[in-house]
Amino acid sequence: MPALEARAPTRIDFGGGWTDVPPYAQEEGGFVCNVAITRYATVRLEARPPGMDAETPDAEQALAAAALRVAALSGVRAHVHNDFPLGAGLGGSSAAGVAMMGAIEAWRALASAGALPLASDSGAVLDVRRRIPRDRAALAEASRRVEVDELHIAGGRQDHYAAALGGALALRFGEQTVAQSLALSFATMRALESRCLLYYTGQSRISGTTIRAVLDAYAARAPGVLRALARMKALAEAMADALLVGDLDALGMLVDEHWRHQRALHPAITTPLIDRIIDVAAAAGAIGGKALGASGGGCVLLVAAHGFEEPIRRAVQSLATPISFAIDHQGFAWWPPGAPLAPPHT
């Protein structure tokens, strides 16, 4: 049966999240520093046998169904697999969206060459040039449109760009998005993978509700929210500079300050468990820590002082589940089933 597979990475957001969300990004300008990691949303597209009805998607498959609907593809079914917890604050839904939209583009390209079946709902062959993002920034934007316009999920752009581009990124948001790939030294990459510790709280984040509350406070020009967002943007810019020179001590301190401003945006951003993890880790040698994504649960990032990784692991092990990762440098990738795929972190 004709098929292909695609994947896109999730990310760790060091700083600047929330400033990529409209209307703040357009009115004030936003900046995010993040890094893609080797925790993936993977999509398998395959031809649906004739006569088989379309499957009714569950919540996890809803995005895949929306992407196929927007693409006007029939006779195709999609399966989504994640190797990370849902609701973890890692940008997983955006990774799935990028994987889906990229897989659809690849399917169309192969179909135009006669390698795969392709038909619109009317039965007419689709022009391979229509609605196909030809670069990774366009792929990120196509994924976001599905998430926002079809599924009505409030959110920004940083997750989609991390999933599409991979690597460490400095993302500037305004009327347009400018993505800069941060060229990290080998030593900096290995240090990030060693000193950045990722833990899952086991609690599902509440991104949509929290994002709406913060946006309402911004629209009302709440002084505390305006100050916090401005400072978070400035800290994210400093984080990008710290990464470029390999100063992880500075990065950790910036993450620590960022969390103070981030949690001030709304009471639901932190939880007693998140506070406990960060406090215990700090006592064991963490320079900084923050919840990822919109929070309310999900994952916590801890930046360890050099040589204190093991004491922190021992201190936190009873509180949350560690998530191993490396830095992803590929971003979106697709391949025929059974074909070898290059290691994501080389």
Phi, psi and omega per residue, in radians:
M1 nan 2.256 3.138
P2 -1.003 2.362 -3.093
A3 -2.785 2.799 2.951
L4 -2.625 2.812 3.134
E5 -2.209 2.645 3.132
A6 -2.569 2.719 3.093
R7 -2.537 2.799 3.056
A8 -2.543 2.512 -3.053
P9 -1.446 2.750 2.936
T10 -1.493 -2.955 -3.061
R11 -2.620 2.790 2.888
I12 -1.829 2.176 3.091
D13 -1.694 1.879 3.116
F14 -1.198 -0.759 -3.110
G15 -2.973 2.781 3.094
G16 1.660 -0.148 3.053
G17 -0.964 2.594 -2.986
W18 1.575 -0.608 -3.141
T19 -1.369 -0.117 3.086
D20 -1.620 0.036 -3.062
V21 -1.661 2.250 3.043
P22 -1.130 2.609 0.034
P23 -1.535 -0.041 -3.093
Y24 -0.978 -0.785 -3.061
A25 -1.026 -0.684 -3.116
Q26 -1.386 -0.615 -3.042
E27 -1.486 -0.646 -3.062
E28 -1.970 -0.354 -3.027
G29 1.457 2.292 -3.115
G30 -2.077 2.889 3.104
F31 -2.644 2.305 3.129
V32 -2.277 2.428 2.977
C33 -2.018 2.110 3.135
N34 -2.530 3.058 3.107
V35 -2.517 2.356 3.101
A36 -1.348 2.506 -3.099
I37 -2.230 2.862 -3.026
T38 -1.466 0.892 2.914
R39 -2.131 2.106 -2.835
Y40 -2.113 2.614 2.791
A41 -1.689 2.169 -3.102
T42 -2.053 2.342 -3.111
V43 -2.052 2.403 2.971
R44 -2.055 2.097 3.022
L45 -1.770 2.382 3.086
E46 -2.586 2.675 3.114
A47 -1.148 2.374 3.088
R48 -1.498 2.234 -3.117
P49 -0.983 2.501 3.115
P50 -0.948 2.392 3.107
G51 1.559 -0.219 3.122
M52 -1.443 2.248 3.126
D53 -1.241 2.686 3.057
A54 -1.127 2.481 -3.113
E55 -1.354 2.553 3.037
T56 -1.430 2.032 -3.014
P57 -1.303 2.507 2.938
D58 -1.461 -3.044 -3.055
A59 -1.053 -0.673 -3.098
E60 -1.196 -0.522 -3.091
Q61 -1.651 -0.015 -3.044
A62 -1.085 -0.677 -3.133
L63 -1.143 -0.719 3.114
A64 -1.059 -0.752 3.131
A65 -1.108 -0.696 3.135
A66 -1.145 -0.704 3.129
A67 -1.121 -0.739 3.097
L68 -1.120 -0.644 3.128
R69 -1.153 -0.794 3.116
V70 -1.089 -0.661 -3.133
A71 -1.339 -0.152 -3.135
A72 1.015 0.676 3.102
L73 -1.672 2.276 2.989
S74 -2.059 2.900 -3.134
G75 1.231 0.306 -3.124
V76 -2.293 2.414 3.018
R77 -2.157 2.704 -3.070
A78 -2.200 2.481 3.024
H79 -2.149 2.306 -3.126
V80 -1.973 2.309 3.084
H81 -2.251 2.367 3.100
N82 -2.064 2.425 3.038
D83 -1.859 0.631 3.094
F84 -2.552 2.778 3.122
P85 -1.204 2.464 3.045
L86 -1.222 2.538 -3.126
G87 1.212 0.463 -3.053
A88 -1.529 -0.081 -3.104
G89 1.364 0.342 -3.122
L90 -1.746 0.118 -3.085
G91 1.321 0.556 -3.042
G92 -1.166 -0.656 3.141
S93 -1.165 -0.604 3.093
S94 -1.226 -0.660 3.061
A95 -1.066 -0.726 3.094
A96 -1.119 -0.671 3.114
G97 -1.124 -0.759 3.099
V98 -1.120 -0.762 3.120
A99 -1.059 -0.727 3.140
M100 -1.141 -0.882 -3.082
M101 -1.142 -0.653 3.080
G102 -1.190 -0.656 3.099
A103 -1.129 -0.682 3.106
I104 -1.110 -0.727 3.092
E105 -1.066 -0.786 -3.140
A106 -1.122 -0.704 3.121
W107 -1.041 -0.797 -3.131
R108 -1.111 -0.741 -3.129
A109 -1.088 -0.747 3.106
L110 -1.173 -0.658 3.136
A111 -1.130 -0.640 3.141
S112 -1.147 -0.428 3.097
A113 -1.577 0.068 3.114
G114 1.448 0.186 -3.085
A115 -1.549 -0.314 -3.110
L116 -2.454 2.663 3.052
P117 -1.293 2.501 3.119
L118 -2.642 2.180 3.094
A119 -2.573 2.598 3.007
S120 -1.423 3.045 3.138
D121 -1.089 -0.416 3.124
S122 -1.485 -0.108 3.132
G123 1.636 -0.084 -3.133
A124 -1.482 2.501 3.104
V125 -1.197 2.318 -3.121
L126 -1.431 2.563 3.043
D127 -1.270 2.145 -3.081
V128 -1.077 -0.338 -3.113
R129 -1.443 -0.178 -3.051
R130 -1.485 2.305 2.999
R131 0.967 0.514 3.127
I132 -1.910 2.007 3.109
P133 -1.173 2.175 -3.046
R134 -1.656 -0.084 3.052
D135 -2.420 2.942 -2.990
R136 -1.244 -0.564 3.055
A137 -1.116 -0.730 3.091
A138 -1.136 -0.612 3.081
L139 -1.096 -0.746 3.089
A140 -1.065 -0.766 -3.126
E141 -1.180 -0.649 3.106
A142 -1.119 -0.707 3.101
S143 -1.106 -0.757 -3.128
R144 -1.125 -0.657 3.137
R145 -1.076 -0.696 3.106
V146 -1.101 -0.799 -3.094
E147 -1.111 -0.748 -3.062
V148 -1.464 -0.852 -3.016
D149 -1.376 -0.632 -3.070
E150 -1.622 -0.709 -3.079
L151 -1.794 -0.136 3.067
H152 1.009 0.746 3.092
I153 -1.693 2.042 3.124
A154 -1.234 2.427 3.124
G155 2.997 3.090 -3.103
G156 -1.804 -2.720 -3.015
R157 -1.907 -0.317 -2.956
Q158 -1.019 -0.679 -3.082
D159 -1.106 -0.705 -3.116
H160 -1.166 -0.675 -3.137
Y161 -1.222 -0.691 3.075
A162 -1.068 -0.750 -3.130
A163 -1.145 -0.662 -3.100
A164 -1.365 -0.678 -2.976
L165 -1.691 -0.621 -3.044
G166 1.268 3.069 3.109
G167 1.289 -2.973 3.066
A168 -1.582 2.373 -3.008
L169 -2.279 2.537 2.868
A170 -1.965 2.019 -3.033
L171 -2.017 2.111 3.115
R172 -1.895 2.261 -3.038
F173 -2.028 2.388 3.073
G174 -2.838 -2.367 3.024
E175 -1.103 -0.525 3.030
Q176 -2.250 2.823 3.108
T177 -1.797 2.258 3.095
V178 -1.994 2.061 -3.107
A179 -1.856 2.161 3.072
Q180 -1.981 2.156 3.047
S181 -1.364 2.220 -3.133
L182 -1.530 2.049 -3.118
A183 -1.414 1.666 -3.109
L184 -1.549 2.514 3.051
S185 -1.218 2.807 3.108
F186 -1.022 -0.717 -3.132
A187 -1.112 -0.688 3.130
T188 -1.162 -0.726 3.117
M189 -1.073 -0.789 -3.136
R190 -1.161 -0.652 3.123
A191 -1.150 -0.688 3.082
L192 -1.061 -0.774 -3.114
E193 -1.185 -0.461 -3.140
S194 -1.527 -0.767 -2.976
R195 -1.634 -0.236 3.049
C196 -1.628 1.980 -3.090
L197 -1.874 2.282 -3.034
L198 -2.014 2.266 -3.104
Y199 -2.307 2.449 3.092
Y200 -1.773 2.226 -3.067
T201 -1.362 -0.299 -3.052
G202 1.464 -0.003 3.113
Q203 -1.858 2.435 -3.136
S204 -1.431 2.352 3.132
R205 -1.273 2.900 -3.071
I206 -2.169 0.971 -2.916
S207 -1.048 -0.803 -3.045
G208 -1.080 -0.821 -3.140
T209 -1.137 -0.775 -3.097
T210 -1.173 -0.762 3.136
I211 -1.044 -0.776 -3.133
R212 -1.080 -0.713 -3.138
A213 -1.124 -0.726 3.118
V214 -1.167 -0.727 3.121
L215 -1.098 -0.671 3.098
D216 -1.115 -0.687 3.113
A217 -1.168 -0.659 3.079
Y218 -1.131 -0.766 3.135
A219 -1.071 -0.556 3.117
A220 -1.439 0.016 3.129
R221 1.031 0.716 3.089
A222 -1.072 2.132 -3.025
P223 -1.014 -0.718 -3.115
G224 -1.111 -0.691 3.134
V225 -1.211 -0.718 3.119
L226 -1.089 -0.748 3.130
R227 -1.138 -0.738 -3.106
A228 -1.122 -0.789 -3.123
L229 -1.125 -0.716 3.128
A230 -1.106 -0.726 -3.131
R231 -1.230 -0.655 3.110
M232 -1.078 -0.678 3.097
K233 -1.121 -0.777 3.138
A234 -1.123 -0.681 3.116
L235 -1.137 -0.670 3.111
A236 -1.099 -0.685 3.094
E237 -1.094 -0.733 3.113
A238 -1.163 -0.577 3.095
M239 -1.098 -0.749 3.109
A240 -1.048 -0.729 3.104
D241 -1.113 -0.722 -3.139
A242 -1.115 -0.692 3.117
L243 -1.121 -0.724 -3.100
L244 -1.080 -0.555 3.136
V245 -1.737 0.038 3.075
G246 1.269 0.474 -3.118
D247 -1.648 1.517 -3.102
L248 -1.335 -0.394 3.021
D249 -1.119 -0.776 3.096
A250 -1.112 -0.723 3.110
L251 -1.011 -0.808 -3.124
G252 -1.067 -0.720 3.134
M253 -1.184 -0.623 3.086
L254 -1.165 -0.714 3.077
V255 -1.060 -0.707 3.141
D256 -1.074 -0.819 3.122
E257 -1.172 -0.689 -3.135
H258 -0.998 -0.725 -3.121
W259 -1.081 -0.639 3.115
R260 -1.075 -0.714 3.128
H261 -1.327 -0.679 -3.126
Q262 -1.060 -0.798 -3.092
R263 -1.241 -0.314 3.104
A264 -1.335 -0.215 -3.114
L265 -1.175 -0.624 -3.085
H266 -2.858 2.479 -3.109
P267 -1.055 -0.485 -3.071
A268 -1.366 -0.098 -3.084
I269 -1.206 -0.631 3.080
T270 -1.843 2.929 3.077
T271 -2.405 2.853 3.066
P272 -0.998 -0.633 3.136
L273 -1.191 -0.756 3.104
I274 -1.051 -0.792 3.110
D275 -1.032 -0.721 -3.122
R276 -1.134 -0.777 -3.141
I277 -1.045 -0.830 -3.088
I278 -1.169 -0.695 3.134
D279 -1.159 -0.784 3.140
V280 -1.127 -0.725 3.130
A281 -1.130 -0.693 3.130
A282 -1.096 -0.697 3.115
A283 -1.165 -0.431 -3.115
A284 -1.626 -0.093 3.085
G285 2.186 0.227 3.077
A286 -1.428 2.367 3.102
I287 -1.394 -0.621 -3.109
G288 -2.716 2.815 3.091
G289 -2.785 2.660 3.113
K290 -2.780 2.708 2.979
A291 -1.379 2.613 -3.103
L292 -1.708 2.716 3.134
G293 1.134 -2.641 3.140
A294 -1.325 -0.306 3.059
S295 1.242 -2.592 -2.857
G296 1.417 0.189 -3.057
G297 2.546 -2.537 3.088
G298 1.288 -2.432 -3.046
C299 -1.804 2.677 3.073
V300 -2.108 2.321 3.038
L301 -1.707 2.316 3.041
L302 -2.128 2.317 3.078
V303 -1.864 1.989 -3.051
A304 -1.485 2.508 2.890
A305 -1.113 2.618 -3.088
H306 -0.987 2.213 3.108
G307 1.545 -0.042 -3.104
F308 -1.878 0.266 -3.113
E309 -1.069 -0.814 -3.081
E310 -1.179 -0.772 3.058
P311 -1.004 -0.646 3.118
I312 -1.185 -0.753 3.121
R313 -1.029 -0.753 3.140
R314 -1.138 -0.669 -3.100
A315 -1.208 -0.590 -3.013
V316 -1.696 -0.205 -2.952
Q317 -1.017 -0.510 -3.136
S318 -1.509 -0.106 -3.055
L319 -1.770 -0.542 -3.032
A320 -2.704 2.936 -3.084
T321 -1.706 2.165 3.117
P322 -1.219 2.518 3.060
I323 -2.108 1.995 3.125
S324 -1.351 2.666 3.133
F325 -2.871 2.847 2.890
A326 -2.244 3.029 3.095
I327 -1.384 2.285 3.052
D328 -1.571 2.306 3.139
H329 -1.959 -0.044 -3.061
Q330 -1.654 -0.570 -2.958
G331 1.187 -2.542 -3.135
F332 -1.069 2.426 3.062
A333 -2.593 2.603 3.062
W334 -2.412 2.780 -3.093
W335 -2.829 2.700 3.007
P336 -1.206 2.526 3.112
P337 -0.955 2.350 -3.136
G338 1.561 -0.232 3.121
A339 -1.365 2.540 3.124
P340 -1.231 2.524 3.112
L341 -2.074 2.310 -3.102
A342 -1.058 2.524 3.100
P343 -0.965 2.404 -3.015
P344 -1.273 -0.252 -3.008
H345 -2.029 0.359 3.116
T346 -1.838 nan nan
